Amino acid sequence: MTDPKMMAQMVGGAGFIAALDQSGGSTPGALKAYGFAESDFATEEQMFELVHQMRVRIITAPSFNGRKVIAAILFEKTMDGQANGVPVPAALWQRGVVPFLKVDKGLEAEADGVQLMKPIPGLDDLLARAAKLGVFGTKMRSVVKAADRKGIAGIVKQQFELAEQILAHGLIPIIEPEVLIKSPNREAIEDILLDELAKALDAMTGDKRVMLKLSIPAKADLYAPLVGHMRVIRVVALSGGFPRPEACEHLTHNHGMIASFSRALLEDLRHQQTDAEFDQTLSAAIDEIYAASVVKA
């Protein structure tokens, strides 16, 4: 069953979602940005231990709490880990931050202008474990590169089929069909995606609801119809490679859309910083992203 307090926060809480879900392929880049060289770890296990330490430092920092960060998306290994002796999902909720889990296993090769998700073996077992740990919902990413109606319809179909499987476990899915911000036909892509998402939402039955994580659109407020859709709990934005100031500026022009940033949140954090410097840097980023999520142009 969905936790009613968590649901209330996701429906009406003021703030944004921190994306702390870098997986195997993106972890070396995240550690490099954090100030580690590849020579600082020799094995995959050491790499994941370093990134776990980074994430624990973030979620236990004084500025990281539910007053401005309403939720956080975790990588599976982070969900299974601990923060100061407490399972990470429980540690987050103790700070007022709703825990989500990234469940996708990467992308297929491009076809019809999109990259579908790879199969997710053992998904039911993972969802059951997540629910037992107090996770509220999940996130899964696919990518749209071209204005191909067939490809975009396929992306949306796959996302909503998996959403049904996730909802059956009492978890709330975040559907993420990312549009690459450098795509030459970005506006046309987004128009098709809006149409396909609206059709899929209209086809949902019962009392089912989802969240959407979308690239900040080229046309401000393009996704306003989705923000107000009865099947949508929240529409959140990925930074998509924009530096934080630019991502925040674009976000302010999209009413009802809040941030779910990863690189844009963490880009100034370094492991060499003292705890005070680290929290001051994190706090400044949180304040900037929070303002873009709640104060609109």
Stockholm file with secondary structure:
# STOCKHOLM 1.0

chainA/1-297         MTDPKMMAQMVGGAGFIAALDQSGGSTPGALKAYGFAESDFATEEQMFELVHQMRVRIITAPSFNGRKVIAAILFEKTMDGQANGVPVPAALWQRGVVPFLKVDKGLEAEADGVQLMKPIPGLDDLLARAAKLGVFGTKMRSVVKAADRKGIAGIVKQQFELAEQILAHGLIPIIEPEVLIKSPNREAIEDILLDELAKALDAMTGDKRVMLKLSIPAKADLYAPLVGHMRVIRVVALSGGFPRPEACEHLTHNHGMIASFSRALLEDLRHQQTDAEFDQTLSAAIDEIYAASVVKA
#=GR chainA/1-297 SS CCCHHHHHHHHHCSSEEEEECCCTTTHHHHHHHTTCCGGGCSSHHHHHHHHHHHHHHHHTSTTCSTTTEEEEEECHHHHHSEETTEEHHHHHHHTTCEEEEECCCCBCCCBTTEECBCCCTTHHHHHHHHHHTTCCEEEEEEEECSCCHHHHHHHHHHHHHHHHHHHTTTCEEEEEEEECTTCTTHHHHHHHHHHHHHHHHHTCCTTCCEEEEEECCSSTTTTHHHHTCTTEEEEEEECTTCCHHHHHHHHTTSTTEEEEESHHHHTTCCTTSCHHHHHHHHHHHHHHHHHHHHSCC
#=GC SS_cons         CCCHHHHHHHHHCSSEEEEECCCTTTHHHHHHHTTCCGGGCSSHHHHHHHHHHHHHHHHTSTTCSTTTEEEEEECHHHHHSEETTEEHHHHHHHTTCEEEEECCCCBCCCBTTEECBCCCTTHHHHHHHHHHTTCCEEEEEEEECSCCHHHHHHHHHHHHHHHHHHHTTTCEEEEEEEECTTCTTHHHHHHHHHHHHHHHHHTCCTTCCEEEEEECCSSTTTTHHHHTCTTEEEEEEECTTCCHHHHHHHHTTSTTEEEEESHHHHTTCCTTSCHHHHHHHHHHHHHHHHHHHHSCC
//
